Amino acid sequence: MKIVICAVFLSSLLMSVSGLAQDVVPTLTTPLEQLPEPAVPVKAEQEQIVLPQFELVENPKIDQKIRELLTKNVTIFYRPAEKINQAELRLLRSAVRRQIADILATEGYFSPVIKFENAFENAFQNSVENKFENQKSDQPQKVVVRVSVEPGPPTKVANVQIGFVDANADNAVPVDLQHSIQSGWSLPKGELFRDDDWSYAKAQSIESLIEHGYAAAKISNSEAIIQDQQADLSVTLNSGPVFRFGELRITGLHSYGTWLLDRYHPPVKGEPYNLATLTRFQRELQNSPYFSSVSISIDPDAEMASAVPVNVLLQERKRYDIGLAAGYSSNTRARGEISFQDRDFYSDAFNLKSVLRIEQLRQIGYADIFLPPKPGGYLDSFGVLFERTNIEGLVTQASSFGAKRVNTENLTNYAVEKRLGLSFVYEQSQVDGGPKTYNKALFPSIGRTWRAVDNTFDPRKGHIIQADIGGGAKVALSDQNFVRLYGKYQQWIPVGERDVVILRAEGGYVMAPDDAGIPQNLLFRAGGTGSVRGYAYQSLGVDQGDSVVGGRILTIASAEYVHWLKGNWGVAGFIDVGDAADRFKDLKMKQGIGLGLRYKTPAGPIAIDLAYGRQAHKVRFDFFLGIAF
């Protein structure tokens, strides 16, 4: 009865790793109940019970990955020990040997040597002797069985043959695509044969066919012959017919017309099937303000290849959103915010966004209306803004309204955002309780941003470049003739597995006879989070008594090293230098040095910094915390 119970346990144990071996090695299918009984009769003293604990012997020939595969998938290495007799232990040894061999085969080792140290017979002999010495003890003897694994020589790929069904037919895969798939095979001759790599190479070949319009492509036959540590690989691909896009079959569109989907680059009926086209269409719909869920697919039925329908499954967002938020930042201190959004304003898919934000040093309210994208991908918007600030002795009240057009191009290695804007600014300013001054400007502008980063919200590698130019003229509703230039460069350099160096440079220049008549928000001040840490927000600029006003020149540079600890926490060290002034000779390049904490979130890292301003001789916290309700 004990043998039957143990055999059932061992049979379930073997099923836990049966998925690791695919078409390369046979899986263990023989039930343990059918294994032959030990040839040697079991004597009475050999029926003693022991409690074996299995350990994998350290071996420098086994790398960390293989060791983890063994310890996590061979059940005896992680399950609690159970009482068994000698016959059961022999069955267990046979099952474990097969498990280990199957796992090693998936990594390219087909001739391992597996030994069990601390012989089983010795263990049971000790158990018998202990029983005679202490007849009162009914506890099973605990024994340690050390499993020694020599993986043997690895198997390497000796030959690769990639063929195509009907390769010479009129509708066959083009010769250049055949050669591209064959030359791009990711498991070439001389490489270590691993089951995962073998599966990936086949899947990659199918993906190449699908990307070129063969949506029903599949593997007709594949074989890996293993002999004498050599693998001969053979794959035959069946491309099927070339697919062409048919009509859109839309489900879940209730509040908007089908014309809205035409603004997000849908596949064109009659064009060859292209996976990248569907991916782009889905991504743009998902990123739009109108849909919370988007799923796009086709049914790769060869009979529908000439005009395969595109299935578009949508789930619309709620029309209205109301948000409440509160927070605190070292820049503008405590804040509260209420926001309202109407995604179908004026019943024509106009997206209205409005915010009222009250901060201790700044109060702002704005309303923007975003129109649906134009057929060329242009996103037009217009809006109004009212703002009041009281920062470093300068009090401003500004009203502005304007319009903007944005177009983003996603190229192979980077994205380019193109901006074109026109705004009118009317501002009242007051310095240190002095007389009020009034300035206005009609400000046309053009800008570009180049993004080449590995992650939009939390970059670790790449760069972002921003450049803007704008200006005003007295003949066109402005109080001053001026040209405003601004540029910013950020670089992320990965270090080791998780760390990163972040470099930042920022500069601006307003070409004008002087700053008279130019609104303050078109001049420059520095200091605070995101600028020069260690100095109060916008405290670096042109001194006027006890107040600081904007200057026509801005220069900032920063270097930061972030070391990520386990989990989402990290620490950073940084140095910032920069200043704003009205003349180049007045630039002092203030320095801030400090340390900080980082915490990763889906929207990007949260930073809390402690910085020392060398010229201010003060230590400041720089941070922002916010909660949305």
C-alpha positions, 0 to 999 in steps of 0.5 A: 500500500505504501508503494502505491501511495508513493507512486501516485505522489511521484506521478504528480511530481513528474507532471510539474516539469513535463512542459519543459521538454517539447519536440527535442526530448521525449516527456516522461509518460510511463506511470510509476505504477507500471515501473518494475519492482526492485529485483532484490527481495525486500528484507524485513530490516530494509522496510525501515522508514527514513526521512530523506532530504535531497540537496543539489551539490554545487558544481561550477560547470552548472551556471546559475540559470540551470541551477535555478531550473533544477531547484525550482522544477525538481520537486524533491528540492523544494517540497518537505521531506516525507517518510518512505521506505527503501523500495519507494526511495528507489522509485523516487531516485529513478523519477528524479533522474529522469526529471533532471535529464529532461530539464538539462535537455531543454538547455542543450545537455543530452548526456548528463551524469547524475549520481546520488551520494550517501548511498540509500542502502547505507541510510537504511542500514544506519536506520536498522542499527539505530533501531536495535540500539534504541528500541523505544524510538519510533522516529524515522531517521533523517538522512541527507541525499546529495544529488551530483549532476555533471551536465556533460558536453553541450549540444551545438547546432551542426546544420540548419535547413529552412525550406518553404512549401511550394517555394518555386510556385507563382504565388510563392514567397519572394526570393529576397524574403526567403533569403532574409528569413534564412539569413536572419535565422537566430539559431545558426550553426555553431550556437548552443542548442537550447529548447527556448532558442529553438522555439524562438527561432521558429516563431521569429520566422513565422512573425517575419512572414506575418509582417509581410502579409502572410497572416496565415503562415505556419510551420509545416514541419520541424525536426531537431535530430540530436546525435553525438552532441550535434543538432541537425535542424530542419524547418519547413514554412508554409506561408499561405496566401498574401492577405489584403485588408477588407472592411472594418467591422466595428463593435462598441462605437455608440457616441461617435461617428465612424469618421472618428476612426478615420482620423487615427490611420486605419488600414486602407481597404485593398492594401496588403496586410501589414501587422505594423499598420494594425499595431499603429492603428490600435496604439493611436486609438488607445492613446486617444481620449475617447476609448478605454479599451481597444482590440484589433484583430483579423481571422487568418482564414485563407479563404478570406485572404483577398479582403480579410475583415478587420475586427475593431472592438472598442469600449468608450470612456465616460463622456464627463470626468470630474477630478479633485487633487491636493498636494504640496511642492517645494516650488509653489507649496500647498495646492488644491485642484479641481478639473472637469473634462467633456470628451464630446463638447459641442457634440462633435468629439471636441475634447474640453479640458479645464482646471482650477488650481489654487497654490500658495504662490500661484493660482491658475485657471484654464480651459482648452478645447482639443479638436479630433486629429486632422487626416494628416495627424495634426492635433489642433487646440485653442484655449484661454488661461488666467494666472496670478503669481506672487514669487520672490517679491514679484506679483503678476496677473496674466490673461492669455488666449491662443491656438496651437497645432501639434503633429507627432511623427514616429520614425524608426529610432525616434519620434519628432513632435512639431509645434506651431502656436499663436498666443496673445498675452496681457500682463500686469506686474508689480515689483515689491509693492511698487507701481504696476506695469502693463505689458502685452505681446502677440507671440507666434512660436514654432518648436520641435522636440526629438525623443529617442528614449527606451521608456517614455515615463522612466527613461534609462537610455536615450535623449530628448532635445527641445528647441523653440523660437518665437517673438513679437513686434510693435507693429503687431500688438506687442509692446516690444520688438523681440525674439525668444530662443529656448533649448533643452537637452537631456541624456540618459546613460545606463550604468550596470544593470539598473543604475543611470546617469542623467545629464541636462542642459538648458538655455534661453535668450531673448534678443531685444533692446531691453526687457521693457514691455516683454511679459514676465512669463516670456523672460527667464528665472531659475531655481527650484525643483527641475531647475537649480536645486538648493535655491528657492523657486524662481529666486535666480534672476535679475535683482530689483531691490528685495525682489527677483524679476525675469532676465533675458538670458538663462543657462542651466546644467545638471548631472545626476547619478541614480543607484536603484536598490532592491524593489522600487527604491533608489538613491541619487547624488547630483550637482546643478549649476545655473543662473538667469540674468539680463546680461551675459557678464551678470551670470554667476552660475550658482551651484547646488549639490545634494542627495535624494531618494527615488521611488518608481511609479507607473507614471515615472519616478518620484524624487525627494531631494536635499540640496545645499545651495553654495552661494545661498549657504542654505539647505533645502528640500526639493520635492512634489507630492500629490494625491488625486481623489 
